[in-house]
Amino acid sequence: MDKKELTQEAVDAASKVSSGASKVLKDNIIDVAIVVIVLIFTLRSIITIGQTGRTVSEILADSFMTLLFGFLVSRLLEAKGIFNGELSRDYRTTMAEYGKVIDVITPYIDHLDDFCKRKNEMKLRELRTKILVSAGIKYEVYADKDFDESKYSPEKQKIIALANNAKLPEELSTRFLTSEEGKFLKKKEYGRTVSQYVKSSTRTDLVSKIGICIVFSYFGVSFSTSFSWAVLVWYIIQIGLLIILGVWKYLNAYSFIVGEHRNRIISKINNLYEFRNEEERKEKSHDAGKALQAAEQQ
């Protein structure tokens, strides 16, 4: 066995160990969080909480350090959640199918815009139909060129105005169906992109951490006895709470990837296969027509 083969075996072994450790952590992460919660409440039972008497600048300085720690823990665990979600079998299978369908529809790509336009018109019609039902108006009547909304009551005119202004939460387009993470995407019907999820999560995470940091900096602890390590316990509690919030971020991020984001890709795959099927039917119809013409000429 040469050196190259030994090196590859070492890499494979390390990879298996890492994979096994990650699986154990993922499978037991909720149990770990529960242990941390129990620890926090155990420590809480032997301390008393009161004002620290710190100045505003001292509170702000301490809050900044706690905020930095908590924010970094949450960001790292969320990034790990996204990473592990993207490594999950279901997600990888979905992305492989997405790449496959892109290749399948490429010969018909110049017709995809027309397909998207028809789908958008159909969905907009369905949306407007649902709105007009509350006014007792059929879509066919509404869509007629001679439709006169002034003949209806003011209440129904408001509903008609809603139908007029109705817009799809997210329209299909060639760019949407064949790419990810584009700035043109607004989210909603088909789920968020990863960058949209991270942006939203970061915003809410920052707000929650600021509140926690101010509370922990304004209030302090002391043991009911004369034990001198009370401050250490207080920081352990802070760390435990922030880790729990980070674990929650991990679970949310993992669930987002294998749930909402994966479903977003599946929606694209379904639309692209529908488009492919339409184009194949057109081809078969066209070929049958040419064959019929050739037979008649003979």
N, C-alpha and C positions, 0 to 999 in steps of 0.2 A: 504493500500500500504506500503510495507516494505522499509527499507533503501536502499536495493540493487536495487529495482525497481526505486526509486527516483534518485539514482546515475546514473543508465542507461539512464533515461529520460534526466538528465542534460547533459550527454555525447552526446546523440543524438541531443539535442537542440543546443549545442555548435558546433557540427559537421555541422548542417544545416546552422548556422550563418556563420561559416568559409567558407563553400562551396558557400553560397550566396555572401559573400564578394569577394571571389576569382573570381566568375563568373562576378560580376560587374567590377572588376579591369581588367579582361581579355577582356571584351567586350568594355571597354572604354580606354584601354591603349594607343591607337593611339591618341585619343582626348587629353589625358593628355600630350603626347609628343608634340602635336601641341601647346598647351597652353604654355609649357616650351619654345618652339621655339619663340613664339610671345613675351614672357617675355624677352628673350635674346635680340631680336632685338629692343625692346622698350628701354631697358637699354643701348644698344649700341648707341642709338641716342642721349644720353645726356652725353657721355663721349668721350674723345679723347685718342688715343693710341700712345705711344711713348716708347723709350728705357728706361729701369729702371735704368741703370747705375750700376747694381749689379756686383759683382765679379764672377769669374767662380765658386768658391766654393759655393757662395750663390745661384747661379742659379741651381747648381747641387742639393743642399739640398732642395730647393723649388720644383724642378722637381721631386725629389724622393717622397716627400709627396703627390704631385698631382697624380703622377703615381700610388702610393699605393692606394689612394682613388678611382681613376678611374678603376684600375684593379680589386679591390674588388667588386665594384658596378657591373661591367660587368660579373665577374665570378658568383656572386650571382644571378643576373637576368638570366644568361644563365642556371644555375642549376635549377632555378625555371621554366624556359621554358621547359627544359627536363622533369622535374617532372610533370608539368601540361600536357605536351604532352603524357606522359606515362599514365596519368589518363584519357585521352580523350576516349570517347566511341569507336571510330573507332580503336584506337590502342589496347585497352583492348580486343575488339572482335577478332582482328587479332591474338593477342598472345594466346587467348583461343583456337582459331582454330589451331594454331601451336602446342599447347600442345596436342590437340585431335589427330592430324594427326601423331604425334610421337607415341602415344599409338596404333594407327591403324596399323602402319607399323612395329611395334616391332616383330610380329611373323615372318616377312620376313627379318629381319635386316641383316642376314648373306648373303643375295643376293644383298644388297644395293651397295656394292663396284663394283660389275659387272655392275649394272645399271649406276652408275656414270661414269665408264670407257666408256661405250657405248655412253653416252650423250656427254662426253668430245671429243671422237673421231668424233662424228657427227658434233659438233660445230667447231672443228678444220678443218674438211673437208670443211665446209661452209666458214670458214675464208680463207682458202687457195684457194678455188674456186673463191672467189671475187678478190683475188690478181692476180690469173692466167688469169682472163678475160682480163685484160689490155694487156696481152701478146698474146692473142688469142689462149690460150692453154686449152684444156679440162682437167678436173681433172682426168678423167679416163686414159687419155694419160700420165699425170704426174705421176699417181700412179702405172702405169705399171712397172714391174720389169726390163724391157728392155729400159726404158726411158733414153735417152742420151741428157743431156742438152748442151753438146758441139756442137750439130748440130744447135743450135740457135744463133742468133746475140748477140753481147755483151749486148745490151740494154735489150733483153729478158732474158738473163742469170742473169742480176741484179734482174729482177722481180722474176725469179725462185728462186734465193737466198733468196729473201724476203719471199717467200712461204715456203722455207725450214726452215727458222728461225722463222716462225710465231708461236706465243704462245697465249694461251687464257689469257685474263686479270685476270680471276679467275676460277679455275677448281672446278668442283663439287667433293665432297668426302663425305663419311659417316660422318666425323667429322664436316664438314661445314654445312651439311643439318640438323644435329641434335643438334647443339650447337651454342652459340653466344659468341662474344667477345674473340675468340681464337686468340693467337698471330700469328698463321699460316695464318690468313686471310690478304690479301693485298689490298682488296677493288677494286672496279671499276665496273665490270659488274653488280654486285648485290647490290651495294650501300655500304656505310660505316657503321661500327659498331659505337655505341655510343662513345666508348673510342677514336676511330679514329677521329670522328667528334670533340670531345672536344679538343684533342691534336692539331688538325689543327687550330681550332678556337682560342685557347689560344695563339698559335704562332703569328697569324696575329693580334690578339688583342693587344699583348704586343708591337709589332712594331709600331702600330698606336698610342698607348698611349704615347710611348716615344717621338714621334714627337710632339704631342700636348703639352706635359709637357714642353718640351724645349722652344717652342714658347711662352707659357704662362709665363714662368719664365724669359725669355729674355725681353719681352715687358710688359709694365705696362700701367696703365690708370690714367687719372685725369679728374675731371669734368670741363666742360667749365666754370663753376662758381667756387667759393671758397669752395664749399661743401666738408667736410672733410671725408666723408664716401666712397670715390672713390674706395679705396682698397676693401672694402666690396662688392661693386658692381662687381668688377673684379672677385672676388671669386664666386659670385653668377652665373656669366656668365660661369665660368669654370665648376661649379657643374652642371648647366643646360645642358651644352654640353655633359659632361660625362654621365649624366643620359640618355640623348637621345641616346647616343651610347650604353648604357647598355640596354635600351628598344629595340633597334635594335637587340642586341644579344638575348634578350628574344624571340623576334618574329622569328628570324632565327632558334633558338634552337627548338622552338615549331614546326615550319614548318618542320624542319629536322626529328623530331620524327614521326609526323603524315604523312609525305610525303615520303622522301627517305628511312628512316629506316623501316617504315611500309611496303613499297614496297619490301624491301629486304626480309622481313619475308614472304610476300605473294609469292615471287619467290620460296622460299624454300618450302612453303606449296604446291604450284603447282607441283614442281618436285617430292615431296614425294607422292602426290596423284597419279601422273603418274606412279611412281614406284609401288604403291599399286595395281593400276589397272592392270598393267602387271603381277604381281604375282598372282592376283586372276584369270586372264585369263589362266595362266599356270596351276593353281590348277584345274580349271574346265575342261581344256583339259585333264589333267592327270586322273581326276576322270572319265571322259567320256571314256577314253581309257581302264581303268580298268573295267568299267561296260561292255564295248563291249567284252573284253576278257572273262569275266565271262559268258556272254551270249553265246559266241561261245563254251565254254567248256561244257555248259549244253546241 
